[in-house]
Amino acid sequence: MRRTGTIASGRDDPRATLIEKRASVLSGLGTRFDTRAGMGRVAEDDQAQLSHDEFVSLRMNGLDYNQLRLVEEALDRLDTGDYGICLSCDEPIADKRLRAIPWARYCVTCQDLAGLELETYRETVGKG
């Protein structure tokens, strides 16, 4: 497996970017439910809207947890020296991609292939 070279410092430091992203995600995780918990009982007419809002909040928290997992995995790869290496083909991930998505697991080619496989699966399952 290939190892990354030295990590740039300053603005292009992936560790600093990932830690900042982790803090951002963590700060937003509990706030959506804290607001709802303080509301107490509500009128029956408002139940549908509140149920919808709760569904949206749960979905957003799920996305945040997924984002947090990806960031934590990228920090682990930095620690092991595997950061910047595609998990599929073991080739380096382009610097431009890592600057845009520092938690990227795959190079553009492998990510595209994974997306095509997912679309094929969805079409097969959907035709059922």
Sequence and secondary structure as in RCSB ss.txt:
>XXXX:A:sequence
MRRTGTIASGRDDPRATLIEKRASVLSGLGTRFDTRAGMGRVAEDDQAQLSHDEFVSLRMNGLDYNQLRLVEEAL
DRLDTGDYGICLSCDEPIADKRLRAIPWARYCVTCQDLAGLELETYRETVGKG
>XXXX:A:secstr
         GGG HHHHHHHHHHHHHHHHTHHHHHHHTT S  GGGHHHHHHHHHHHHHHHHHHHHHHHHHHHHH
HHHHHT TTB TTT  B  HHHHHH TT  S HHHHHHHHHHHHHHHHHHHH 
